[in-house]
Every structure is written in C-alpha cells, then in structure tokens.
Amino acid sequence: MTDRRPDPAAGGIPAAIGPYRLERLLGEGGMGRVYLGRTPAGSAVAVKVIHRAYAADPEFRKRFALEVAAARRVQGLYTVPVVAADLEAEEPWLATAYAPGPSLQHAVGERGPLPADEVLTLTARVAEALETVHAAGVIHRDLKPANIVLTADGPKVIDFGIARAADVTAVTATGRRAGTPAYMAPEYIRGQHVTEAGDVFALGLVAHFAATGRLAFGGGSDHGVAYRILEAAPDLDGCPAPVRGVVTRCLEKDPALRPTPAEVVRLCGRAANGDFDDGRTPTVVSAPPATGPDAPTATAPARTPAPDADPAPPSTPPYVALLGVVGVIALVGVLVAVLLPSSKKPPKSKQPYPVVAATDIFAKGSTGIAFGRDGRTLATGGEDGRIRLWDVTTRKVRATLVEKDRSGQPMSVLNVTFSADGKTLAARTYNSLVGVWDVAGRREIRRIEEHTYAIALSPDGKRIALGDIIGSELWDVDSRSEDARAHFTQEVRTTDVAFSPDGKALATVGDPSDKRSYPNNEPAKLWDLTRLDPEPYGQGDPRRNLALDDVTYAVAFSPDGKTLATGGPYSDVRLWDVATGRLKATLANDRVQARDLAFSPDGRSLAVTADGGVLLWNLADRRPSAILSDDDSGYGDDKIRELAFSPDGRFLAGTTLGGVDEPDEDSDAPDEYGPSNDPGAHHGVRLWKLPSGTAR
C-alpha cells in the first residue's frame, strides 16, 4: 500500500510506502525519489520510488523487474542489499538497507578534494564493489559520486543496474540515454553494446573527481560533454600523479583496453606503494594492436572546439613525460605501425599465455564439427549437402552421408552433432530440415521439418532438442510423429541447447535483443526432462532461470553435470551451479568472443572461442592456460565458430564456418554459411594437439 499524502513537489511526502513508514526525502533524480523509511521494528531503509513517466511504460516495468531480480543477488562489503520491492504498484518501488553518510558528491562539494591516498583507497573499494555487482550479472550503468555513499564502514555503491531498465522505455526512445552524461562511457553514448568496461570508465571519472573536484571532460550542456567524451582527451591537469596513472587506464576510449575491476584494485595498490607507471610496457610488440570498429586511432586532425568546451588540455600528454625517451620511441613505433598499411594479421608477438599452433588445417569449406566416440572419427557438414566422416589420423574421408530435399537436391548442412554413444548423428540444414542418421548403418532414420537454429542429441540418442524462434522443442527420434514431444516456451530466439550428461535436464540459451520477440524472463533456462507433461504445450515453467540478460550464443554442461557454462559474443563466460542456478564464477578476458565453448572430457579445462583463436581456461585457478591459434603468432585469420574435444582430451577441433546463427536483423531464417569470397581466407577445420596436462 502507498498512503498518498501531499505531493513531494509541494513539500510533503507520503506517510508510508509498502510496510515502511517514511520520515524524509533523501533526494530526487531523473528516475525517481528516494526516502528515508523505517521498518515496523524501527530499522532504517532507503526507499526509491520510480517516476510515473517510467512506470507507465510496460517495457520499463518488464526490464525493471529483471534488474531488481539481479540486484537482489548482489551481496558485498561495499554494496547495499535490496531488501524488498513492489514491481506492480502504481509507482514501482524498491527498498535497500540504509547507508548513513554523505555522498561522495556532497563530501567533495563541502570539504574539497580528497588526499591522493584516500582517493586510491576509495577507488580500490569501489572497484571491489563493481566486482561484486558484475559477478551477479549486473552492470551499474550510472556510477557517479552521487551514487557512492561514504559510511563509517567504507564506501557503499547504490542504485546498481537500475539505469538499464530506463533504456527500453518510451521516455528514452528519442535517442537520449538513461544515466548521467558526464560519467557515460563512449560506447554508451554511441548506443553500442555496453559491458562491464563501461563501469570502469565511470570509475576513472569518479576517481578524478574525488582527487580534483572537477569533471575530467568539463561541464556545460549534455551535448558538449558527450562530444568531448567521444572526441577529446580528458583534462587530467592537477590530478595527483598516482591517481592520474589509474585514471588514465580507466579512461581508454576503447573498452577492450580498460582494466577490469580486479586489475584496478591491483593498480591502486601499486600506486599507493609509489611504484605505479600507468601499467603499460613501453614496447611495440608487447601486445597485438587493437582491431575492430572501436579501435583507438593513433592521431586525429585538429577539431573545432565542442560547445561549452573547457580550455584545451596541455599539448604534451602526461604519460609521455612519465615514459621518457623510451616511451616516446615506443609511441612513434605505434604511430608507424598503425598509420602504415598492414596485413590482416598482427605481427608475431609475445602472448601472455603459451601459444599452441594448429597441427593441421584441413576439410576446407566445412561447416559444423563433431567428434565420434571412438576419437578417430570427425564429422563435418558442407554447403554441398555432404556430411563427411573423417579419419582424424590420416585426414581422409572414411564415409559420406548426403542430405537431400524432396526433389533429390542436396541441402546445405550447417551443423552436425553425435550422441554420446556415437551411434547416432544429427544434421541441421539451411532448408528447415533436421536429419538423424544411424552411423553404423549409414542410413537416415528420422527427418524433422522444422525451422531451427540449434540442435543437440540426448546422450542415449533417443531424443533430439531443437532451438527455434520462441524457445525449444523435444522430439523422440524413434517416433514417426510429425509433432514434437514437448515445447518449451522461452520467448527468445534460441541459439544453443545442451543435454545434461545423464539426459535428465535440458539447458537452453538465446538472443533477447529487441529485434526478436520480447523476453518475459532471463534468456538462459534449465528444463526438467524427468517430468514431462503428456500435453506437448503443457510443460510449464523451467526448473531454473539463470540471471542473464545478455545475448548468449553458447551453453555446455561439465562432464559431471554439476556446472553449466554460458557465453556470448559481447560478454564474459559465466559458470553456474546446476543444482541451485546460482552464479559460481565469471571468466573474463578481453579476447573472449564466446560463439562456442566446450568442457574438456575430464572437466578441468574449458575451451572458449576468442579473437584470433581459442582460449583454454584452467578451471582450477580460473585463468587461461593457453591460446590456440593457426600458428605461433597467437592470432589466426578467421573467427572460430564451433569447438569439439576428442573423447580422450588429446585434441581440440575448431571450424570457422557453421556454429551459431548470428542474428540477421532482416530475416528470421537461419543464416547460410559457405566458403568466403576472400581469396586469403583459410576456412576449414583446425586441429590442435593439446600439451600434456592442459585439458585431459
């Protein structure tokens, strides 16, 4: 209930919201008002009430419910827990524990900038708070001094993730982004995909403000501030050197170059000890140059000053003075390397992990990949309709199966998969048909005409799961029925499906982008297959919903069935506890582009597709143990789309064609992959022999 007493604009406040008696207004922002309230027992809470303009939008309410659910999972030393919420109220609200103390904005405004050592301690603790927030699958999106409360127990980060909900409403549909312009990352301003790196950019701005009392990109109109964030260097004049080194790293225009929150903590520790040098190694070949549409450029032509621009920063960047002569030489080398024409592949360089070069690249033009149980048979698809069974040892074709349509014409095969026992093989074609084959008999035993994006066979080969535009379906292989055994509604385009090792559960993940159907829940789900309703459309709710709202391309069970891994092209890899549905760990690396992932047979390693190759993670210490690439440079020419371990774990195979259908915004039809028109492309199967002990 909400007691509607005098309107806050008239100087009054409601008497109560929900079970909380309100005492006073703490503040008001673009999304709502925050009150100090008391529980029936007298404990203090902060109650945030959302403005009616947002509450009237159904999409906001849907997204707000997702963000509140995610925020409830955030538990850390420097965050405040969500204790209650009413998402169906006329004006939705949520209550958090009350953090007594001034905001960082207020403290700096009243007392001036903080000493450098205090800023480093504050920055490290806020970075720890971001680690906690990100581990729960949440991105803050509105980190700023006003959302950091200074308490006797250290800083407390509030309002995490709530700005995300506003981005889908009619209120922001005109192009304005929810959040605070002065603390927005460049990719957020551009409307590009926002990752955890956006919060790190904001953290750098917060640290600069705490140390100087000024905005790194100046004030004035939102337009002027946004222009400078996108096009100008930050004005760090007057920022203490130890803090400036940390801030410089956080304010990289390219999100891939920013440190993670954990790295920020380490940088602050080094700076506090007096040995911080901005974290860069002054050599050209220490790391490959950033690539892609958002890669930073080395120089830029002179620009007309933006509206409301502050005086221009010093012409000599602070980091040049810090690096000295060696740094200047390195900088010139970078300019030459970037400005001169270059080949597609970066020069050979020392990688941070051991590099494993491919043993062979063969089966050119193949789409899809799967190992048979014997470890010697490798199945691939192709646009010519042929499913080839290769002898891994000799790299020669042992048998060929052909998928044909009703008129006898071959159909392009996009994906192939074996059952765990190796007796059954399924193939997904471009022509909305799935074929199931008896491998020993070399005969097709089932044809399912269904528009599908992903396939998986149960361990015993008796069932097949198909991902479609609104969820997934379960079919009996031995049945002659033209109807699915069960339909699992997900309201997202399902991009991958996976059976648990015992065949009792099905994991489904998908693409919840606005170009597809709108999700009413998280796009990653676990379904119980032991209690199927006799009515195909009567399956009800999933056993577990995983806390994800990212586009997710890949899902895989660990061999013991206790852990589920998920990943996508723009997000970290996440490991989930299958029994509880809770997040166990996040595997973060700038090179991760998880179009596919696969557990090693012993469950000790996880292979994840990455920029220019494959990252092999050691799950014991949750760090990459090797990078697999075409050659010893550590960077391959083409994106790996699909992965498969041999049953003994000695080999990993990858292919650059097939795999997940990446969204074609103009069509809901499956994408058709074929050999590239690029004469320099090396499409085909990569085969890596893994070093002893890395993945077995």
C-alpha positions in Angstrom: 0.0 0.0 0.0 1.0 3.6 -0.5 -0.5 6.4 1.5 -0.9 9.3 -0.9 -0.4 12.4 1.3 0.9 15.8 0.0 2.9 15.6 -3.2 6.7 15.9 -2.7 6.8 18.9 -5.0 4.5 20.7 -2.6 6.8 20.0 0.3 5.1 16.9 1.7 5.9 13.2 1.5 3.7 10.0 1.6 3.2 8.7 5.1 4.2 5.2 4.1 5.2 3.0 1.1 4.6 -0.7 1.5 5.4 -1.7 5.1 7.8 1.3 5.6 7.0 4.5 7.5 8.6 7.4 5.7 10.5 10.1 7.6 12.0 12.4 5.0 13.1 12.9 1.4 16.7 11.9 0.9 17.0 13.0 -2.7 15.4 13.1 -6.2 16.8 12.2 -9.6 15.8 11.6 -13.1 14.2 8.3 -12.4 12.6 8.8 -9.1 12.6 10.0 -5.5 14.5 8.4 -2.5 13.0 8.5 1.0 14.4 7.5 4.4 12.0 4.9 5.8 11.6 2.7 8.9 10.6 -0.9 9.1 7.9 -1.8 11.7 10.8 -2.8 14.0 12.5 0.6 13.5 15.4 -0.3 11.2 16.3 2.3 8.6 15.8 1.7 4.9 16.1 3.8 1.7 13.0 3.5 -0.4 13.3 4.5 -4.1 10.0 5.3 -5.9 10.0 5.4 -9.7 8.5 8.3 -11.5 5.2 7.8 -13.2 6.6 8.6 -16.6 8.7 5.4 -16.4 6.1 3.4 -14.5 3.5 3.9 -17.3 5.7 2.1 -19.8 5.2 -1.7 -19.9 8.6 -2.4 -21.2 10.2 -0.4 -18.4 8.3 -2.5 -15.8 9.4 -5.7 -17.5 13.1 -4.6 -17.6 12.8 -3.1 -14.1 11.7 -6.5 -12.8 14.7 -8.2 -14.3 17.1 -5.6 -12.9 15.6 -5.8 -9.4 15.8 -9.6 -9.5 19.5 -9.3 -10.4 20.2 -6.6 -7.8 18.8 -8.9 -5.1 21.7 -11.2 -5.7 24.4 -8.6 -5.2 25.9 -9.1 -1.8 29.3 -7.4 -0.9 31.2 -5.3 1.6 30.7 -2.1 -0.4 27.2 -2.5 -1.8 23.8 -2.2 -0.1 21.4 -5.1 -0.4 17.9 -4.9 -1.8 15.5 -5.9 1.0 12.1 -5.6 -0.7 10.3 -4.3 -3.8 6.8 -3.9 -5.2 7.0 -4.0 -9.0 3.2 -4.0 -9.6 2.5 -0.8 -7.6 1.2 2.3 -9.5 4.6 3.7 -8.8 7.0 0.8 -8.5 9.5 1.0 -5.6 12.3 -0.9 -4.1 13.9 -0.7 -0.6 17.5 -1.2 0.3 19.4 -1.1 3.5 20.1 2.5 4.5 23.8 3.6 4.3 24.2 6.6 6.7 26.7 9.2 5.5 27.2 11.8 2.8 27.5 11.0 -0.9 31.0 11.5 -2.4 29.4 14.3 -4.4 28.3 16.1 -1.2 31.6 15.4 0.6 33.8 16.8 -2.1 31.5 19.8 -2.5 31.6 20.6 1.2 35.2 19.8 2.1 37.0 19.8 -1.2 39.1 17.1 -3.0 40.4 14.1 -1.0 44.1 13.4 -0.5 45.6 11.1 -3.1 46.0 8.1 -0.7 42.3 8.4 0.3 41.3 8.5 -3.3 43.3 5.3 -4.1 41.7 3.5 -1.2 38.2 4.7 -2.2 38.8 3.7 -5.9 40.0 0.2 -4.9 37.0 -0.3 -2.7 34.5 0.9 -5.3 36.3 -1.4 -7.8 35.7 -4.3 -5.4 32.0 -3.3 -5.2 31.9 -3.4 -9.1 33.4 -6.9 -8.9 30.5 -8.0 -6.7 27.9 -6.3 -8.9 29.4 -7.8 -12.1 29.6 -11.3 -10.6 25.9 -11.2 -10.2 25.4 -10.4 -13.9 24.6 -6.7 -13.3 26.2 -3.7 -15.0 25.8 -0.5 -12.9 25.4 2.0 -15.9 25.1 5.0 -13.6 28.2 5.0 -11.4 28.9 8.6 -10.2 29.8 10.4 -7.0 26.2 10.8 -6.0 25.7 7.0 -6.1 28.7 6.4 -3.7 27.9 6.9 0.0 30.8 7.4 2.4 30.0 5.5 5.6 32.0 4.6 8.7 32.4 1.1 7.1 33.8 2.4 3.8 32.1 3.5 0.6 28.8 2.0 -0.4 27.7 1.8 -4.1 24.0 2.2 -4.6 21.5 2.2 -7.5 23.4 -0.5 -9.5 21.7 -1.6 -12.7 18.6 0.5 -12.4 19.5 2.8 -15.3 19.4 -0.3 -17.6 15.6 -0.5 -17.2 15.1 3.1 -18.4 16.9 2.5 -21.7 14.0 0.4 -23.1 11.2 2.9 -22.4 9.4 5.5 -24.5 10.9 8.1 -22.2 14.4 7.5 -23.7 13.2 6.4 -27.1 14.2 9.7 -28.7 17.9 8.8 -28.5 18.6 10.1 -25.0 20.4 7.5 -22.8 19.4 6.9 -19.2 22.2 7.8 -16.8 24.4 10.8 -16.2 26.2 12.2 -19.3 29.4 13.4 -17.5 30.0 9.8 -16.4 29.0 7.9 -19.5 31.4 5.7 -21.5 31.9 6.5 -25.2 30.3 3.2 -26.3 27.2 4.0 -24.1 26.8 7.4 -25.7 27.1 5.9 -29.2 24.3 3.4 -28.3 26.7 0.4 -28.8 26.7 -2.7 -26.6 27.7 -1.9 -23.1 29.8 -4.2 -21.0 31.3 -4.1 -17.5 34.1 -1.9 -19.0 31.6 1.0 -19.1 31.5 1.0 -15.3 35.3 1.1 -15.2 35.3 4.2 -17.4 32.9 5.8 -14.9 35.1 4.7 -12.0 38.0 6.6 -13.6 35.9 9.7 -13.8 34.8 9.2 -10.2 38.4 8.9 -9.0 39.4 12.1 -10.9 36.5 14.0 -9.3 37.4 12.8 -5.9 41.0 13.9 -6.4 40.4 17.3 -8.1 36.7 18.2 -7.5 36.4 18.7 -11.3 35.0 16.8 -14.2 37.6 15.2 -16.5 35.6 16.2 -19.6 34.3 19.5 -18.3 30.8 20.7 -17.7 28.2 22.6 -19.7 25.5 21.1 -21.9 25.0 17.4 -22.2 25.8 17.7 -25.9 29.1 19.4 -25.2 30.1 16.9 -22.6 29.2 14.0 -24.8 31.2 15.4 -27.7 34.3 15.7 -25.5 34.0 12.2 -24.1 33.9 10.9 -27.7 36.5 13.1 -29.3 38.8 14.7 -26.8 41.4 13.6 -24.3 40.4 14.1 -20.6 41.8 17.1 -18.8 43.8 15.5 -16.0 45.8 18.6 -15.1 46.0 18.9 -11.3 45.2 15.2 -10.7 47.9 13.7 -8.4 50.3 11.5 -10.3 49.5 8.2 -8.5 45.8 8.8 -9.1 46.3 10.0 -12.7 48.0 6.8 -13.6 45.0 4.8 -12.6 42.5 7.2 -14.1 44.4 7.2 -17.5 44.0 3.4 -17.7 40.3 3.6 -16.9 39.5 6.3 -19.4 40.7 4.5 -22.5 38.2 5.2 -25.3 38.4 1.5 -26.4 36.6 -0.6 -23.7 38.9 -3.6 -24.5 41.9 -1.6 -23.3 40.5 -0.7 -19.9 41.5 -2.7 -16.8 39.0 -5.0 -15.1 37.8 -4.0 -11.6 40.2 -6.6 -10.1 43.1 -5.0 -12.1 42.0 -1.6 -10.8 42.4 -2.8 -7.3 45.9 -4.0 -8.1 46.8 -0.8 -9.8 45.7 1.3 -6.8 47.8 -0.9 -4.5 50.9 -0.3 -6.7 50.2 3.4 -6.9 49.8 3.6 -3.1 53.3 2.0 -2.8 54.8 4.5 -5.1 55.7 2.2 -8.0 52.9 2.8 -10.5 53.9 3.8 -14.0 50.5 3.6 -15.7 50.7 -0.2 -16.3 52.0 -0.1 -19.9 55.1 -1.8 -21.2 56.9 0.7 -23.4 57.4 -1.7 -26.4 55.7 -2.1 -29.7 55.4 -5.8 -29.6 54.2 -6.4 -26.0 50.6 -6.9 -27.2 48.8 -7.0 -30.5 47.2 -3.7 -31.7 43.5 -3.4 -31.0 41.3 -4.0 -34.0 37.7 -3.6 -35.0 35.3 -0.7 -35.4 36.1 0.8 -32.0 39.9 0.5 -32.1 41.6 3.7 -30.9 43.4 5.7 -33.6 46.9 7.0 -33.1 46.3 10.6 -34.2 43.4 12.8 -35.1 43.2 16.1 -37.1 42.5 19.3 -35.3 38.9 19.8 -34.4 36.7 22.7 -33.8 36.1 23.1 -30.1 32.9 21.4 -28.9 30.1 23.5 -27.4 30.8 24.5 -23.8 34.4 23.3 -24.1 36.8 24.0 -21.3 40.3 25.3 -22.1 42.3 22.8 -24.1 44.5 20.4 -22.1 48.3 20.6 -22.2 49.7 19.7 -25.6 52.1 17.1 -24.1 50.2 14.2 -22.6 51.2 13.4 -19.0 52.1 9.8 -19.9 54.7 10.9 -22.5 56.6 12.7 -19.7 56.3 9.7 -17.5 57.6 7.3 -20.1 60.6 9.5 -21.1 62.7 8.9 -24.1 62.0 5.2 -24.3 58.3 5.9 -24.1 58.4 8.5 -26.9 60.3 6.0 -29.2 57.6 3.4 -28.4 54.9 5.9 -29.2 56.5 6.7 -32.5 56.7 3.0 -33.3 53.0 2.6 -32.5 52.1 5.5 -34.8 54.1 4.0 -37.7 52.5 0.6 -37.0 49.0 2.0 -37.1 49.3 4.5 -39.9 51.2 2.4 -42.4 49.2 -0.2 -44.4 49.3 -3.6 -42.7 48.3 -7.1 -43.2 45.2 -8.5 -41.7 47.1 -10.5 -39.0 49.1 -8.7 -36.4 52.9 -9.3 -36.3 54.2 -12.1 -34.2 54.3 -11.1 -30.6 54.8 -12.5 -27.2 51.4 -13.6 -25.8 50.5 -13.6 -22.2 49.8 -17.3 -22.3 51.6 -20.2 -24.1 50.6 -20.4 -27.8 49.6 -23.8 -29.3 49.7 -23.7 -33.1 47.3 -25.9 -35.1 48.6 -29.3 -36.0 46.7 -29.1 -39.3 44.1 -27.1 -41.2 42.0 -29.3 -43.5 38.5 -30.0 -44.7 38.3 -26.6 -46.4 34.8 -25.1 -46.6 33.3 -27.4 -43.9 30.5 -26.2 -41.7 29.9 -27.7 -38.3 32.1 -30.2 -36.4 31.7 -33.2 -34.1 33.9 -36.0 -32.7 32.6 -39.6 -32.6 33.0 -41.7 -29.5 36.0 -43.6 -30.9 38.0 -40.4 -31.1 39.2 -41.2 -34.6 36.0 -40.1 -36.4 35.4 -36.4 -37.1 32.1 -35.4 -38.7 31.7 -32.1 -40.7 29.0 -30.6 -42.8 29.2 -28.6 -46.0 27.2 -26.5 -48.4 27.2 -29.3 -50.9 24.9 -31.3 -48.6 27.6 -33.8 -47.7 28.3 -35.0 -44.1 31.8 -36.3 -44.2 33.2 -38.7 -41.6 36.9 -38.1 -41.5 39.7 -40.3 -40.1 41.5 -37.8 -37.8 44.8 -39.7 -38.1 45.0 -39.7 -41.9 42.8 -36.6 -42.5 41.0 -38.7 -45.2 37.3 -39.2 -45.6 36.1 -42.6 -44.4 32.4 -42.2 -45.4 30.0 -39.7 -46.8 26.3 -39.1 -46.0 24.2 -36.8 -48.1 21.2 -34.6 -47.0 18.7 -34.1 -49.9 15.4 -32.3 -50.2 12.2 -33.9 -51.6 13.4 -33.3 -55.2 16.7 -35.1 -54.5 18.8 -31.9 -54.5 21.5 -31.6 -51.8 20.8 -29.2 -48.9 23.5 -27.1 -47.2 24.4 -28.7 -43.8 25.1 -26.1 -41.1 25.7 -28.2 -38.0 26.4 -31.8 -37.0 26.3 -33.5 -33.6 26.8 -37.0 -32.3 25.0 -38.7 -29.5 27.3 -39.6 -26.5 27.4 -43.2 -27.5 28.5 -42.3 -31.1 25.7 -44.4 -32.7 23.5 -41.5 -33.8 24.3 -38.3 -35.7 22.1 -35.4 -36.4 22.5 -32.7 -39.0 20.8 -29.2 -39.3 20.3 -27.9 -42.8 19.6 -24.5 -44.2 16.3 -25.7 -45.7 14.4 -26.0 -42.3 15.1 -29.7 -42.1 16.9 -31.8 -39.5 18.1 -35.3 -40.4 19.0 -38.0 -37.9 21.3 -40.8 -39.0 22.3 -44.3 -37.9 26.1 -44.0 -38.1 26.9 -47.7 -38.4 24.2 -48.4 -41.0 24.9 -45.2 -42.9 21.1 -44.6 -43.2 18.8 -41.7 -42.3 16.3 -42.8 -39.7 14.4 -39.6 -39.0 13.6 -36.3 -40.8 12.1 -33.4 -38.9 10.9 -30.5 -41.0 11.3 -27.6 -38.5 12.7 -24.1 -38.6 15.6 -24.4 -36.2 18.7 -22.6 -35.0 20.4 -25.2 -32.8 20.4 -29.0 -32.3 21.5 -31.5 -29.6 21.1 -35.2 -29.3 20.5 -36.8 -25.9 23.3 -39.0 -24.5 21.4 -42.1 -25.5 20.5 -40.8 -28.9 16.8 -41.3 -28.3 15.8 -37.7 -28.2 16.7 -34.6 -30.1 16.3 -31.0 -28.9 15.8 -28.1 -31.4 16.1 -24.4 -30.7 13.6 -22.2 -32.6 12.4 -18.6 -32.7 10.4 -18.7 -29.5 12.1 -21.4 -27.4 12.9 -25.1 -28.0 11.3 -28.4 -28.7 12.0 -32.0 -27.7 11.5 -34.8 -30.3 11.6 -38.6 -30.0 14.0 -40.0 -32.5 12.3 -43.4 -32.9 8.8 -41.9 -33.2 7.1 -41.4 -36.6 5.0 -38.5 -35.2 5.2 -35.2 -37.0 4.7 -33.3 -33.7 7.2 -32.6 -31.0 7.1 -34.5 -27.7 7.4 -31.2 -25.8 7.5 -27.5 -26.4 9.5 -25.2 -24.0 8.4 -21.6 -24.4 11.2 -19.1 -23.9 10.1 -16.1 -26.0 13.6 -15.6 -27.3 15.4 -16.9 -30.3 17.2 -20.0 -29.0 20.8 -20.0 -30.2 22.1 -23.2 -28.4 20.8 -26.2 -26.5 22.5 -28.8 -24.4 21.5 -32.0 -22.6 22.9 -32.8 -19.2 25.3 -35.9 -19.2 22.5 -38.0 -17.6 19.9 -36.8 -20.1 17.6 -35.6 -17.3 17.9 -31.8 -18.0 18.0 -29.5 -21.0 19.7 -26.1 -21.0 18.6 -23.5 -23.5 20.1 -20.1 -24.2 19.2 -17.4 -26.6 19.2 -13.9 -28.1 16.8 -11.5 -26.3 17.6 -8.4 -28.5 14.7 -6.1 -29.4 14.8 -7.3 -33.0 13.5 -10.7 -31.8 10.4 -11.4 -29.5 10.4 -9.7 -26.2 11.5 -11.9 -23.3 9.4 -12.2 -20.1 12.3 -13.7 -18.2 16.0 -14.4 -18.5 17.2 -16.0 -21.8 19.0 -18.9 -20.1 16.9 -21.7 -18.7 17.2 -25.2 -17.3 14.3 -27.6 -18.0 13.5 -30.8 -16.1 13.0 -33.7 -18.6 12.0 -36.3 -16.0 8.5 -34.8 -15.5 7.2 -34.1 -19.0 3.5 -33.2 -19.3 1.6 -35.5 -21.7 0.4 -32.4 -23.4 3.3 -31.0 -25.6 2.3 -27.4 -24.9 1.7 -28.0 -21.2 5.3 -28.1 -19.9 5.0 -25.1 -17.6 7.9 -23.3 -16.0 11.6 -24.2 -16.2 13.4 -25.8 -13.3 15.8 -22.8 -13.1 16.1 -19.4 -14.7 19.7 -18.1 -14.9 20.3 -14.5 -14.2 21.3 -13.3 -17.7 20.1 -10.6 -20.0 22.9 -10.7 -22.5 22.8 -12.2 -25.9 24.0 -15.7 -25.2 25.3 -17.9 -28.0 26.7 -21.0 -26.3 25.9 -23.3 -23.4 27.6 -26.5 -22.2 27.4 -28.9 -19.2 30.5 -30.1 -17.4 31.2 -33.8 -17.6 29.9 -34.4 -14.1 26.7 -32.4 -14.8 27.3 -30.0 -11.8 28.3 -26.9 -13.7 26.8 -25.1 -16.7 28.9 -22.7 -18.8 27.3 -19.9 -20.8 28.9 -17.3 -23.1 28.2 -14.8 -25.8 30.0 -12.5 -28.3 29.9 -9.4 -26.1 30.1 -10.8 -22.5 32.2 -12.8 -20.2 31.9 -16.6 -19.7 29.8 -17.5 -16.7 29.8 -20.7 -14.7 26.6 -21.7 -12.9 25.7 -24.2 -10.2 23.2 -26.6 -11.9 21.6 -27.6 -8.6 20.9 -24.1 -7.4 21.0 -22.0 -10.5 23.4 -19.6 -8.8 26.5 -18.0 -10.4 29.7 -19.7 -9.3 32.3 -17.8 -11.3 32.9 -15.4 -14.2 35.8 -15.9 -16.6 36.8 -12.5 -18.1 39.3 -11.8 -20.8 39.4 -9.1 -23.4 39.8 -11.6 -26.2 36.8 -13.7 -25.3 34.1 -13.9 -28.1 32.1 -16.9 -27.0 30.5 -18.2 -30.1 31.1 -21.6 -28.7 32.6 -23.3 -25.7 33.4 -26.8 -24.6 34.5 -28.6 -21.5 37.4 -31.0 -21.7 36.4 -34.6 -21.0 38.0 -34.5 -17.5 36.2 -31.3 -16.7 39.4 -29.5 -15.8 39.5 -27.1 -18.7 37.1 -25.0 -20.7 37.8 -24.1 -24.4 36.2 -20.7 -25.4 36.3 -19.1 -28.9 38.2 -15.8 -28.8 39.5 -13.1 -31.1 42.0 -14.8 -33.4 41.8 -18.2 -31.8 40.6 -20.2 -28.8 41.4 -19.6 -25.1 41.9 -22.7 -23.0 41.0 -22.0 -19.4 42.3 -23.9 -16.3 39.2 -24.1 -14.2 41.1 -24.8 -11.0 42.6 -21.3 -10.9 40.1 -19.8 -13.4 42.9 -18.4 -15.6 43.8 -19.1 -19.3 46.4 -21.7 -19.6 47.0 -21.4 -23.4 45.8 -19.8 -26.5 45.2 -22.0 -29.6 45.8 -20.3 -32.9 46.6 -21.1 -36.6 50.3 -20.5 -36.0 52.7 -19.4 -33.3 51.8 -15.8 -33.6 48.8 -16.3 -31.3 46.4 -14.7 -33.8 44.5 -16.5 -36.6 43.0 -15.1 -39.7 39.4 -16.2 -39.2 36.9 -16.4 -36.3 36.5 -19.9 -34.8 32.7 -20.6 -34.6 32.5 -24.1 -33.3 34.6 -26.4 -31.0 34.8 -30.1 -30.2 37.1 -32.1 -27.9 38.2 -35.6 -28.8 36.9 -38.1 -26.2 40.3 -38.6 -24.7 41.0 -34.9 -24.5 44.2 -35.1 -26.6 42.8 -33.0 -29.4 40.6 -30.0 -29.9 39.0 -29.3 -33.2 37.6 -25.9 -34.4 35.9 -24.7 -37.5 35.5 -21.2 -39.0 32.1 -22.0 -40.6 28.8 -23.1 -39.2 28.2 -22.8 -35.5 25.6 -20.5 -34.1 23.4 -18.4 -36.4 24.3 -14.8 -35.7 21.3 -12.5 -35.9 20.3 -11.3 -39.4 18.2 -8.4 -38.5 16.3 -8.5 -41.8 15.3 -12.1 -41.6 14.3 -14.8 -39.2 15.6 -17.5 -41.5 18.7 -19.4 -40.4 21.9 -17.9 -41.8 23.7 -19.9 -44.5 27.4 -20.2 -44.2 29.7 -21.1 -47.0 33.2 -20.6 -48.1 34.3 -17.0 -48.0 34.9 -15.0 -51.2 38.1 -13.7 -49.7 40.9 -15.5 -51.5 43.1 -15.1 -48.4 40.7 -16.8 -46.1 41.7 -20.2 -44.6 38.2 -21.6 -43.8 38.3 -25.1 -42.6 38.9 -27.4 -39.6 41.7 -26.5 -37.2 43.1 -29.5 -35.3 45.2 -28.8 -32.1 47.1 -31.4 -30.3 47.0 -30.2 -26.7 50.1 -30.2 -24.4 50.1 -32.9 -21.8 48.1 -32.0 -18.8 46.3 -29.0 -20.2 42.9 -30.4 -20.9 42.6 -34.1 -20.0 
